[in-house]
Amino acid sequence: MAGTSKTTPYFEDLLPAMADKLGGDGLMRELCNGFELLMDKDKGVITSTSLKSNAAMLGLQDLRDDELASMVREGDLDGDGALNEMEFCVLMFRLSPGLMEESYLLLQEILEDDLKTAGF
């Protein structure tokens, strides 16, 4: 999913391809599996420490502790300093430009259909 070169970090957005191949339910199962791989087994959440312990699996072994902590803060919606499964899934969708674009287009289609049905 992510990696670093010697000069420039990059992110390859694989979620849209996974969604196409696995469907919605399959993608959610894979996200849940990813969460379980990264979580602190005792606490049941992803912490900066558990992310650091598993960073190599994601190609993130070169990230500093403060960068890993920032990743956790980015998705921490309830402010507890960790990511629960829902926060992790929301973050993965937010970080996927392809899935966000598809979601926007689907919402736009639904709204247009609703307007047509309502006679507008």
C-alpha positions in Angstrom: 0.0 0.0 0.0 2.6 2.5 0.9 6.3 2.7 0.6 9.3 5.0 0.4 12.0 5.6 -2.0 15.4 7.1 -1.0 14.3 10.5 -2.0 10.5 10.8 -2.1 7.7 9.0 -0.2 4.8 7.9 -2.3 1.4 6.4 -1.7 -0.2 4.0 -4.2 -4.0 4.0 -3.7 -5.0 0.3 -4.0 -8.4 0.6 -2.3 -10.4 1.3 -5.5 -8.9 -1.8 -7.2 -9.6 -3.9 -4.1 -13.2 -2.6 -4.0 -13.7 -3.5 -7.6 -12.2 -6.9 -7.2 -13.7 -7.8 -3.7 -16.9 -5.9 -3.7 -18.0 -3.8 -0.7 -18.3 -6.6 1.8 -14.9 -8.1 0.8 -13.2 -4.7 1.0 -14.6 -4.2 4.5 -13.4 -7.7 5.6 -9.9 -6.8 4.3 -9.9 -3.5 6.2 -10.9 -5.4 9.3 -8.1 -7.9 8.8 -5.7 -4.9 8.3 -6.9 -3.4 11.5 -6.3 -6.6 13.4 -2.8 -6.8 12.1 -1.9 -3.3 13.2 -3.7 -3.2 16.6 -2.3 -3.6 20.0 -3.6 -7.1 20.9 -4.0 -6.2 24.6 -5.9 -2.9 24.0 -7.8 -3.8 20.9 -6.9 -0.5 19.2 -4.1 0.8 17.0 -1.7 2.9 19.0 1.4 4.7 17.8 3.4 1.9 19.5 1.5 -0.9 17.7 1.8 1.0 14.4 5.5 1.3 14.9 5.8 -2.4 15.7 4.1 -3.2 12.4 5.4 -0.4 10.3 7.6 -2.6 8.2 4.6 -4.6 6.9 3.3 -1.3 5.4 6.6 -0.2 4.1 6.7 2.6 6.7 9.8 1.5 8.6 11.6 4.7 7.7 9.0 6.9 9.4 9.9 8.7 12.6 7.9 8.2 15.8 6.3 11.7 15.5 5.2 10.8 12.0 3.6 7.6 13.1 1.9 9.4 16.0 0.6 12.0 13.5 -1.0 9.2 11.4 -2.9 8.0 14.5 -4.0 11.5 15.4 -5.2 12.0 11.8 -7.8 9.3 12.3 -8.5 9.6 16.0 -12.1 11.0 15.9 -12.9 10.5 19.6 -9.6 12.0 20.9 -8.5 8.9 22.9 -5.1 8.8 21.3 -5.8 5.5 19.4 -7.7 4.2 16.5 -10.6 1.8 17.0 -11.8 -0.3 14.1 -14.4 2.2 12.8 -11.9 5.1 13.0 -9.3 3.0 11.1 -11.8 2.2 8.3 -13.0 5.8 8.0 -9.3 7.0 7.8 -8.6 4.4 5.1 -11.5 5.7 3.0 -10.5 9.4 3.6 -6.9 8.6 2.5 -8.2 7.0 -0.7 -8.8 9.7 -3.3 -10.2 7.1 -5.7 -12.8 5.8 -3.3 -13.7 9.4 -2.2 -14.3 10.3 -5.8 -16.4 7.2 -6.4 -18.4 8.0 -3.3 -19.0 11.6 -4.4 -20.2 10.5 -7.8 -22.5 7.9 -6.3 -24.0 10.5 -3.9 -24.4 13.0 -6.8 -26.3 10.3 -8.8 -28.6 9.5 -5.9 -29.4 13.2 -5.3 -30.1 13.8 -9.0 -32.5 10.8 -9.0 -34.2 12.1 -5.9 -34.7 15.5 -7.5 -36.1 13.9 -10.7 -38.5 11.7 -8.6 -39.6 14.8 -6.7 -40.4 16.6 -10.0 -37.5 19.0 -10.2 
